[in-house]
Amino acid sequence: MPAKTSPEGERLEEADARRQAWRKWGPYVSERQWGTVREDYSADGDAWNYLPHEHARSRAYRWGEDGIGGFCDAKQNLCVAVALWNGKDPILKERMFGLSNREGNHGEDVKELYYYLDAVPTYSYARMLYKYPQAEFPYDLLVQENARRDRKQPEFEIIDTGIFDADRYFDVDIEYAKAGADDILLQLTINNRGPDEAVIHVLPQVWFRNSWSWVADGPKPSLERAGDDVVVKHEKLGAYAIHFDRPDEIKFCENETNVTKLYGSEETGHFYKDGFHDYLVGGHKHAVGSHKGTKAAGIYRRTVAAGDSTTIRVRLSLGPPKPAPFADFEQIFGLRKSEADAFYAELQAKVLDEDLRRIQRQAFAGVLWSKQYFYYDVTEWLDGDPAEPKPPKSRRKGRNSEWVHATMEDIVSMPDKWEFPWFAGWDWAFHLTTLAYLDLEDAKHQLILLGQSWYMHPNGQLPAYEWNFSDVNPPVQAWAALRLYDAERRRNGKGDRKFLERVFTKLLLNFTWWVNRKDPRGLNVFEGGFLGMDNIGVFDRSAPLPVDGMQVQSDGTSWMAIFSLNMLRIAIELAQEDDAYQDIATKFFEHFLMIGGAMTNLGGEGLSLWDDTDNFFYDWLVMSDGEATPLRVRSLVGLIPMFAVEIADMASLKNLPSFARQRDWFLRYRPKLAALVSRWNTPGADDRRLIAIMRAFRATKLLERILDKNEFLSDYGIRSLSRYHLEHPYVFETGDFRAEVKYVPAESDSDLFGGNSNWRGPIWMPINYLIIESLNKFHEFYGDDFRVECPVGSAQMLSLKEIADELRSRLINIFRRDEKGRRPVFGTYEKMQTDPHFRDHILFHEYFDGDNGRGLGASHQTGWSALVANMIAELHE
């Protein structure tokens, strides 16, 4: 966290105290609103086809906006973003292009090159880079080639088209600086990287989110020209002025649907959302106006010499137009850049390696750029808007129809701004642990937000993600709350008890929902269903089983053990000041023991999720006739039990006599149960006590799998599936049903979940992060004398802490230059590896190749892959 005496620290303190709204304006505009659930009013829930990319430029959005390098206020009343045209493209470049789920050979995928390079928490300085080809953008080639490829072939990316090979492209550097909380400066620097001069049209755009077309007589804001300025009039936002620095033209249109073009309507209105596209690309001079509208652009036509650049400046400020808006422009940008450097110099003081600082700073920037405006009123979405046609009745029984209470309108952290421009419940928890390094108060605010009544279902369920709120993700919110609480305690000497208590009371409801809904037989074994890990198992866990039985999930049950332990720790912390929490602590201690016992003796039938022959945890398939079969897939499902570990400092329990009595009762009268998971009577290092699903023997055996290069251990972290299954696929057959699980280190070769992600071999950052944390906890108890061979067969014995640090280093090495100057994340892309305009711009992918570390899946999923920033910090603390 920045020191309060630093300029950024002072701004955050002012924002927290509500003296200045420094967080009011930020890069909260998505890169894709088309194809999202919110904009889908189809009868069958086919969001991708209801509002495709081809319609996006002409149809007004209902719930949010998108753009390139967009900035907006916290309610997204007014947006600023960049549009570009190279004189050759068939489309004005106003938003990021990508393939829908059905178009991509591995699901949806953005097909652009851009990078988040810098940001501070108040967005007083923020920078991103967009690479715009000078040749016609290869829309058709990207669609056609990906359609031609099957799932066994890699995705065809824009860099594969060769369009950047001769350096005939523009680097569009998009920078924002704030002179004040309501005074936003935008600077665009366009560099011609090619060998010849090239023409570019640059349109900094300003527009209102359409809030007037959906209700009768809704107040309509306006943008009106005043010289080279545009005056903003908005009922809620107030009066602002937009200053364009010497534009060639200023033009206006309306942020409204072009009903004539899309639907052949006879309506007479002639200024529509696609006005600037029609004006520049289509040459339709009457598609725009010169004086007034709800969307405006300064139009700059520039011819840029080879290797040269041009700069365009815009200012948005509260109140009437400024007399000399650009007089202090350079000074403000210089000051804010230096303050951003000072902010990170303090934050990274112990990180001496320049490349590591670069990686960490860009990871942090991605987390800050990926906070977005999210607006979704489910009841209104289902009912339809008063001024619009009623949605089809079939929607009443479709997606999210059980979430009529949900009315969400907030700035929240999201996985990314294109593939997943919506929050996802368990991703969110990981995002906030990284955001906490930068803006702890906002991280706490967002975690509290998820449990509020307009998010959490009245029955206690937390929403999973927009595509299906009713799906189930791992319950990691209590874990995240403890991370934030401990982070503040380390920095300030005292954690925020009020925050912890607020989160805890909501999670009590969520825990009860899990117990009532996901343990159908009351046996303390849980059927979590999907649980976020897409295609990891034999069956599609979001669908009914293809056989007459139930799947007892090692990971579903383990996540509940982890949830119990986290709630136990929170209750013990709260009980230090309030005795009432001692009884609640006992409840979660009991839950943990019962779950641990159930994992060893399923339903009292003597079945165990731990296999003594293979020394691994497996799922079981229990048929309706009682026949039980272990599903012998060595995957992360069998590693998750190791996350169920907590260390108790006996000093913290001295003030909890009631809890101690009830705990001792269990230890005395349920000794076999307690012995399975607890070492309360055995002091470890520094008189600590261990409570965990795994004890030393099982931990050692599991680590023999984890640290074996022929199984889970990669040069770049822990794989999601053992490499053993490359030569030994797991096959399950019954009747006409057959399924196979094989080690696939890169993109998925199956169509489960659209083939969009793969948990059958690649490396996933959040699970690796939890493995590292668990190793450190076990080390707290066992100390340095407990040593394990790492890697297996090396004869090198390491402590658990040393192994944790080794795994951190391997994960960091995905992004770090190796001894040959190459970054594994870039794979075989030579231009990314060696070109000075590419090689230091990092992409934080959704997951990574289990053999070579190449980035896979969503290319800008800085949300949870930004955990590498945490790892860099932890290695240097």
Protein Blocks (a to p, Z undefined) as FASTA:
>chain_A
ZZfkbmklmmmmmmmnomacfklpccfbcfbfghpaklpccfnopaklmmgfklmmmpcc
fkbccdehiacdfkomaccdddddehlambdcfbdcdddfklpmnbpaddbddddfbdcf
klpaccddddddfbdcfkklmmmmmmmpcfkbccddfklnopmmnopacddddddddfbf
klccdddddddfbfbdcddddddddddddfklmpghiacdddddehjaccdddfknopcd
dddehifbdcdddddddfklmnopabfbfbdfklmmmmmmnopaklpcfkbccbdcdddd
ddddehiacdddddddehjddfblmlmmmmmmmmmmmmmmmmmmmmmmmmmblklmmmmm
mmmmmmmmmpccddddfklmmnopfkbccddfklmmmghklmmmbccddddddfblmlmg
cccfklmmmmmmmmmmmmmmlmmmmmmmmmpmklmgfkopacfbfmlmkbccddfklmmm
mmmmmmmmmmnopacfklmmmmmmmmmmmmmmmmmmmmmnonopacebjnopamlpmbdc
kbccfbdcddddfklmmmmmmmmmmmmmmmmmmmmmomklmmmmmmmmmmmmmmmmmmmm
gghlopafbdfklopaddddddfkopacdddddcfklmmmmmmccdddfklmmmmmmlmm
mmmmmmmmmmmlmmmmpcfklccehhiacddfbdfklmmmmmmmmmpmklmmcfkbccfb
dfklmmmccdddehjbccdddddfbbcfbfehhlmaccehpacfklmmmmmmmmmmmmmm
nommlccdddehklpacdfklmmmmmmmmmmmmmpccfkopafklmmalklmmmmklmmp
ccddfbdcfklopaehjfklmklmmmmmmmmmmmmZZ
